[in-house]
Amino acid sequence: MLASLSQGDSPRRAIAYRLGSATGFALMAALIKVADDFGIAVVEIMFWRFGFGLLPLFGYIALRSGPGVVSTRRFSAHLWRSAIGLVSMYLSFRAIALLPLAEATTISFAAPLFAIALSALLLGEQVGPRRWTAVAVGFVGVLVVADPGGESLPLAGLLFAVGGAIGVAAVTIAIRRIGRTEAPETTVFWFSALSLVVLAVPTLGVATPHDAREWLLLLGIGLAGGIAQLFMTGSLRLARVSIVAPFDYSQLLWAVLLGWAIWNTVPTPRTWAGAAIIAACGLYSAYRERKLQRIADREVVQAS
């Protein structure tokens, strides 16, 4: 599937992979919500997300990287990344279960804005006033969707969604550090393997017998999430984050369509308004990052 990836490919191919990633994650989210409707516990859903998600990862490693790619000298870093990722995934999955699909997806888009704030606070990265303004306005967009004074969305679901977005931002920071020395396949493998070990015992406590339809759901969640992860990895091999990240917002279109087709839910005007604010701020932040990177690259060339 991604075996022919190379650094020389064009950004168009990277964008195509990113669109595939957004589609896969949207499908995974919809299947998670269906599985919750069937009464399958979130912990068990997470376990099979990792278990079945390893299948496409193993195929990718066999075709492209070779088994040696899973070796690491930074096991403690993977432990820390996996701990953050597990908490983040649990919060995000609970949000999907409790909120309409479009609203859960919209709030998750605040993750890149949280990542900017965390990169400044934890990594000491320089964040200019324009991007800080984009972060602040983006948070306003989250409040517009949440409608704090209203009663249309459950408070627990909103808290899980915001917590999940903050967790994804923290994972982004952790991956940025690990990615300096580790291949993306290495990080995904250890996250999946360690998470399976941690989830095994609690899954035994909540697991119930499943019919063929439920097993297909769990298989679909794992495959959709695993393939989406590979497409995301592929997009980052071919282009910078600032180029491909804006196409993540196509996931909202899928969330709206799937939410309407399966649950007959339609986003409220507040959700559309909040989504527009969050997306605009995210796109502007990506644009600023790309512009600043171009300036930095030009200075390096001039200095040499």
Secondary structure, DSSP 8 states (H G I E B T S, - for coil): --TT--TTS-HHHHHHHHHHHHHHHHHHHHHHHHHHHTT--HHHHHHHHHHHHHHHHHHHIIIII-GGGG--S-HHHHHHHHHHHHHHHHHHHHHHHHS-HHHHHHHHTTHHHHHHHHHHHHS-----HHHHHHHHHHHHHHHHHH-TT-SSS-HHHHHHHHHHHHHHHHHHHHHHHHTTTS-HHHHHHHHHHHHHHHHHHHHHHH-----HHHHHHHHHHHHHHHHHHHHHHHHHHHS-HHHHGGGGGHHHHHHHHHHHHHH-----HHHHHHHHHHHHHHHHHHHHHHHHHHHHHHHHHHH-
